[in-house]
Structure formats: structure tokens, C-alpha cells
Amino acid sequence: MTTKNKTPEEFQFGGVLNAFVSQTEQKPQESSFLPLASIILPKSQPRRYFDPQRLENLKTSIKQYGILEPLIVRPVKDDVYELVAGERRYRAATELKLTEVPVVVRTLNDKEAIQVALIENLQREDLNPVEETQGILNLLSVELDVPLDKVKSLLTQMKHAHDKPGHNVMPPEAIAIEQVLASLGKMTWESYVKNRLPLLNLSEELLQALEEGTIEYTKARAIAGIKEVSKRKSLLKEAIAQGLSLSQIKEKIAKLKAAAAKGKGGTVDKTLMYPQRLKEIYTKAKKVKSWDDLEKQQEFEALLEGLEKLL
């Protein structure tokens, strides 16, 4: 895939929607049946993880009702079709040893096939956060016709220009990037860069937990702050087993860091605990409503004034 220099006008969004919408809005396409053996898998798919239980549930449903939603395929050569969307249904059908499956055949080139596969999966809203993040990155790569590393570089440039508009200039590709994210309706490009893109750099055990859906991505990112592998894995296991909240995880991380500092022969860095302590005090104050006590209001006001002076 080669990098092309384009002007902002050339990035008027259309490739993604043309690949996905035009095929369906021109006229409804009726499904037909094809031999399962005539369908091959593409070289890459948006999905990397298939939940075993969900796959079993799908197989049970197919046994009872059949495949209710056709697979999307495209012709690649005589009597051979490549799967574009519907890999989980394809896998279930294969395990059930079905001889044929319902399909909708679309004539798509390589770029359009990748776009439709990515958008179909992203819009189904059942990708895990890692797959969704990677899927959006791949979609941007296809739409801009640039390598994945270039997409990451462009997103970084956009972030710098957004954070310091007087010192940095938005790249021309920003228009297309904004439109792709807007068309998906899931998040802004700012949110994607800040909250999602860092997920791809998480450790293997955190990525696996995200792919399996056993932990939320906000919690995984917090746990990633623990550099010692054994302690990180231990907290991850505890967080999953006990269903720890994000605030509980952050509290445990603060204690781990404080203990680590003390263990190195130094004094405990109390500043590591301040944010959590303030949050706990605020939570307690809301519950007991200390400021409603007339006898405590004067003392409460003095404490607030003192804190405001420190900040």
C-alpha cells in the first residue's frame, strides 16, 4: 500500500459509504444459497477472538431456526467466493457441518471488501474494545490508502495540533479521519486517540482479558500502570475475580506504589495517596452531608478555604 499526497479537497469522504451504502440503497439484494465448501476466508478479518459460549449459543440457534442473516460474500473466481462479513456464522456452520448457507453476493474490489467487512463488524457493536480499536485503525488505513504506522503518525499530529493550535498545523488528512469516525457514530477522533489507541500497546495478559470481555478497557488501562509483571497479573486476576470497580483498582495501585517506594528503603511518598484520599473524603461528605450541620459549618468552611489556598 503506497502513500499518496492528496489535497484536502481530495479527501471528501465517500469511499467508505460508497462501499457500504451504495450496495444496499440501489436496490435490495435477495439472498441465495451457496455450498459452504465454495466459500473461502479472506487473508485478514476484523475479528481475532470468538467467544466460545456465544459461538455455542449461535450453533444452538442455527440448529433450531437456521441461519437467519445471510453471509456477505464476493466472487473471486469461477464458483469460488470470498467471505466478506459473517465469519462467526461461517464458523458455526462449519462446525455443524452444513452443506450450504444463505448468502448475499456483492461485486467488490479488494478495498471495498475490506471496508465493508470492517464497517459491518464495527456497526454490529459486538467487537471487543481491542478489535474495535484495531478495526477503526485498519479502516482509516484503507480509506486514506496509507500504512497503519502512517495513520498513527497522522493521529499523533492531530492531537498535537489540537492541544497546541498555535504551534502545530492539522494534516490535510484530518478531514477524512474526522469523517470516518463521525460516520461510525461511536466516538470522536479525540476520544479515539486518547482512550482507545493506547489499548494496542497493553501487555499480553491485559489484551487477552479485553478480548475475552472479562474486564473493561478503562480498568485495563489503569492496571497497565503497574510495571512489575507479577503484581500486574495478580491485580488483574483479583479485579476480575472480585469485580473491582475502577476506583478500587486505583486505590490498590496507589498502595502498591507506596509499598514499593517504602520497600526500596525510602520513605513512603504520601502524594501517591492524596488523590484517592480526597476522592474518598468527597464521597463520604456527600453521603453524610457534613455541611448541613450548623455546628460544623464554620469549621467546614475554614477547612475548604485552607484547601483552596493550597491549590
HUSULTA-V248213 format. One record per pair of residues at least 12 apart in sequence whose ideal C-beta (glycine too) atoms are under 7 Angstrom apart, sorted by the first residue. I is the first residue (numbers start at 1). J is the second residue. If there is no record, write none. Layout:
[[I;J] [I;J]]
This chain:
[[1;145] [1;146] [1;147] [3;146] [3;150] [4;145] [6;172] [7;172] [8;172] [8;175] [11;172] [11;173] [11;175] [11;176] [13;176] [13;179] [13;180] [13;183] [15;115] [15;143] [16;115] [16;119] [16;139] [16;143] [16;180] [16;183] [17;183] [19;108] [19;112] [19;115] [19;116] [20;115] [20;116] [20;119] [23;106] [29;104] [31;70] [31;102] [31;103] [31;104] [32;103] [33;100] [33;101] [33;102] [34;81] [34;100] [34;101] [34;103] [35;99] [35;100] [36;93] [36;94] [36;98] [36;99] [36;100] [36;101] [38;79] [38;80] [38;81] [39;73] [39;81] [39;83] [39;90] [40;80] [40;82] [40;83] [41;83] [42;82] [42;83] [45;87] [45;117] [46;117] [46;118] [46;121] [46;127] [46;131] [46;135] [47;87] [47;121] [47;127] [47;131] [48;131] [48;211] [49;128] [49;131] [49;211] [49;212] [50;88] [50;91] [51;213] [55;88] [55;91] [55;92] [58;88] [58;92] [59;92] [59;95] [59;96] [62;92] [62;96] [63;96] [67;89] [67;93] [67;101] [67;102] [69;89] [70;102] [70;103] [70;104] [71;83] [71;85] [71;86] [71;89] [71;90] [71;101] [71;103] [72;84] [72;85] [72;86] [72;104] [72;106] [72;116] [72;120] [73;103] [73;105] [74;105] [74;106] [74;107] [74;108] [74;113] [75;105] [75;107] [81;105] [84;106] [84;108] [84;113] [84;116] [84;117] [85;116] [85;117] [85;120] [85;121] [111;142] [114;142] [115;139] [115;142] [118;135] [118;138] [118;139] [121;135] [122;135] [122;136] [122;184] [128;210] [128;211] [128;213] [129;196] [129;199] [129;210] [129;217] [130;199] [130;207] [130;210] [130;211] [133;196] [133;197] [133;199] [133;200] [134;200] [136;192] [137;151] [139;180] [140;177] [140;180] [143;176] [143;180] [144;173] [144;176] [154;171] [154;173] [154;177] [155;193] [155;197] [157;171] [158;170] [158;171] [158;174] [158;177] [158;189] [159;193] [162;190] [177;189] [198;221] [199;217] [202;220] [202;224] [203;224] [203;232] [205;233] [205;236] [206;220] [206;223] [206;224] [206;236] [209;236] [209;240] [214;240] [215;239] [215;240] [218;246] [219;239] [219;246] [219;249] [222;246] [222;249] [222;250] [222;253] [223;235] [223;236] [223;239] [223;249] [225;253] [226;253] [226;256] [231;256] [235;252] [247;279] [250;276] [251;276] [254;272] [254;273] [254;276] [257;272] [258;272] [258;273]]
